[in-house]
Amino acid sequence: VQLQASGGGLVQAGASLRLSCAASARTFSNYIMGWFRQAPGKERDFVAAIKRNDSSTYADSVKGRFTISRDSTKNTVYLQMNSLKPEDTAVYYCNQHPPLNNYWGQGTLVTVSS
């Protein structure tokens, strides 16, 4: 089962984007959901995660700019990204947290131009 992220695009620095990821009801209800990203030439890194009680954690690099949320009626997790920087350019993925290898989808590309 792969989790497909969507909502990426090409934006200028300072702009906002919202990413979405729909999961199965079982996955969404039972596990912590997370966002991850992989910049060109780098390893995939943790970005944010949200528990079933809506408590969230963030990588230091995105704190105060990104917000993770979840909609239990749609089994969907979101990543609101504000004040985007060129260093946020990456392919963004959603997965359980900690992630499962067979849940990685193709991700969605976010490109931030300066």
Salt bridges, closest charged atoms under 4 A:
ASP60 OD1 - LYS63 NZ 3.15
ASP88 OD1 - ARG37 NH1 2.93
ASP88 OD2 - ARG65 NH1 2.69
